Amino acid sequence: MDDKNTKERMDRRIFLRSAAATGAGLAFSPIAFGQTDSGKKSDDINVALLGAGARGRVLVNGCLKITGVRFKAVCDIWETFNQKRISRILGKYGHEHHTYVDYKEMLDKEKDLDAVIIATPDFWHAKQTVDCLDAGLHVYCETAMSNTIEGARKMAMTAERTGKLLQIGHQRRSNPFYIHCFEHLIKETKLLGRITAINGQWNRWAHEPLGWPRHDPIDQATLEKYGYTSMEQFRNWRWYKGLGGGPIVDLGSHQIDIYNWFLQANPRSVIASGRMNVYDPQKHEWPDTVMVVYEYESAQGPTSAFYQIISGNRDGGYFEKFLGEQGIMVISEASFRNAIHPEFIKMDAENWFKCFKKGHLTISEKIMQQMENLTAANFAKLFYVDESMPLPFDFMPPVRIERPSLRIPVKLDKPYHQPHLENFLDAIRGKMKLNCPAEIGYETAVTVLKINEAVEAGRKLSFEPDEFVVYNPHKKRTEHITGTKLPNSVRNCRYHSLAQRRRGLQF
Ligand SMILES: NC(=O)c1ccc[n+]([C@@H]2O[C@H](COP(=O)([O-])OP(=O)(O)OC[C@H]3O[C@@H](n4cnc5c(N)ncnc54)[C@H](O)[C@@H]3O)[C@@H](O)[C@H]2O)c1
């Protein structure tokens, strides 16, 4: 298999996927096509950014690479610094826009918006999302969905009531690399066999509290009006109870979401330890070191899933590792950590060989040449090494984004958050279904926010299946939430949750 063939296959897959989605979704497009304010084309989307901090900048950067996005407003309470900085960038790229300190004023005055991208601190997400949806706008809201279950529930309920789209910013859900791993390696070929354990982490160094330019603080009255006691707290909101959820929620949300996705299940219980091992407890309210064990009972059987956050050592960085009876898959947004290899005693060599030949797995050029004339039988022998020896090589999925690598033949050249924004915008245009709609975000919020409860309780906590259900499952759901009509067979079933309904899992 050469690079050209692999690329052609990928291009064709992407074309087929989007063509199918386009056909299915156009009739249910949530955007009113043909709007004609000055110069607006039918596919253009008028967007406001709410929260112009570190993440807001990354998202604007992504949007600037996407055709049809027109920034019309920027709202941020740090008028003289973050707001000004983003506004300048947008001006440079020709986006004529207004600036605001207060989002309600923005909603009152901007009558031409289609969507809002929210990247404010977690404790603002629920209120702002609800108000934006109520104002008739589609919303892309960053993770964590909310710092409270109640907040997350209100967001999902409001999306349901208003019929507007709400995408939660779990960007791995739209990452072609993650999609490939789930669709082809887990779901289609079941390459790993039964997944009995998961291991994941985000280890990193401690860093100094975030500061601010001393000549540019926000005045005290404004800080207090928006829920902050000081500049120090405003800048380091993640560490404060009531504002953020600490590093376990901030970072863990992304990766634990993948556990639920790949297992197609929510956990049954959680046990967790959280301590302040590194940071100054006077200035940090949430634990900096957290270790968690979830127990799942999915369709394939029991799985135990470990996850940790460490703040004093970055050993191994961040990844999710799926341990199956027939293979191991380590994946990460930091793509140089990715690797897939068989559990050679138990592997279904035929299946792995087929998967490799189909192009679902790839390998370095040098080893690829040795494999040209392989059969399934001698393919398995490649992996028969003594248990104490390192494996001779790893496989890789043939898809990746960002950071060129010699090991991966097909590279989608965009930052890893961009496909998730594209998915949101295409869902507004009626071309795609959302990859992380509110009810999936809600399930992840329930899964992750329970960790802090378990730390506090100091014992194992159970999840009731009902906890993950955000809507009344018997209620008929409006179709345009996803921009795509669901088939009758799916619509009329009784599902445990809507996220499950979308995945086709009957209760
Ligand atoms: N998906 C990801 O990988 C990812 C990565 C980083 C951050 N995030 C999320 O993005 C959000 C923002 O994080 P950040 O790192 O940019 O934080 P930040 O502190 O750098 O930026 C927050 C911005 O919001 C503004 N703000 C605060 N309260 C506001 C209000 N009431 N109205 C308007 N503006 C307000 C602040 O002035 C600041 O500019 C958080 O929810 C965070 O968890 C997600």
The ligand as an ORCA input file, in Angstrom:
! r2SCAN-3c Opt
* xyz 0 1
  N     -11.574     22.316     24.494
  C     -10.382     22.539     25.016
  O      -9.417     21.829     24.742
  C     -10.203     23.711     25.950
  C      -8.921     24.211     26.160
  C      -8.782     25.323     26.991
  C      -9.893     25.879     27.599
  N     -11.118     25.350     27.392
  C     -12.309     25.952     28.032
  O     -12.536     27.247     27.474
  C     -13.070     28.124     28.462
  C     -12.178     29.363     28.591
  O     -10.902     28.958     29.018
  P      -9.637     29.930     28.833
  O      -8.437     29.113     29.065
  O      -9.749     30.685     27.573
  O      -9.855     30.928     30.068
  P      -9.330     32.435     30.147
  O      -9.419     32.833     31.575
  O      -8.024     32.563     29.441
  O     -10.390     33.247     29.280
  C     -11.704     33.495     29.699
  C     -12.153     34.809     29.064
  O     -13.516     35.015     29.407
  C     -13.679     36.381     29.812
  N     -14.831     36.434     30.719
  C     -14.924     35.985     31.993
  N     -16.173     36.120     32.464
  C     -16.889     36.679     31.447
  C     -18.246     37.076     31.296
  N     -19.131     36.907     32.291
  N     -18.629     37.642     30.133
  C     -17.743     37.822     29.115
  N     -16.451     37.475     29.204
  C     -16.039     36.902     30.346
  C     -12.373     36.742     30.470
  O     -12.165     38.134     30.483
  C     -11.372     36.015     29.589
  O     -10.964     36.812     28.512
  C     -13.159     27.302     29.741
  O     -14.430     26.758     29.883
  C     -12.143     26.203     29.511
  O     -12.397     25.039     30.256
  C     -11.303     24.276     26.579
*
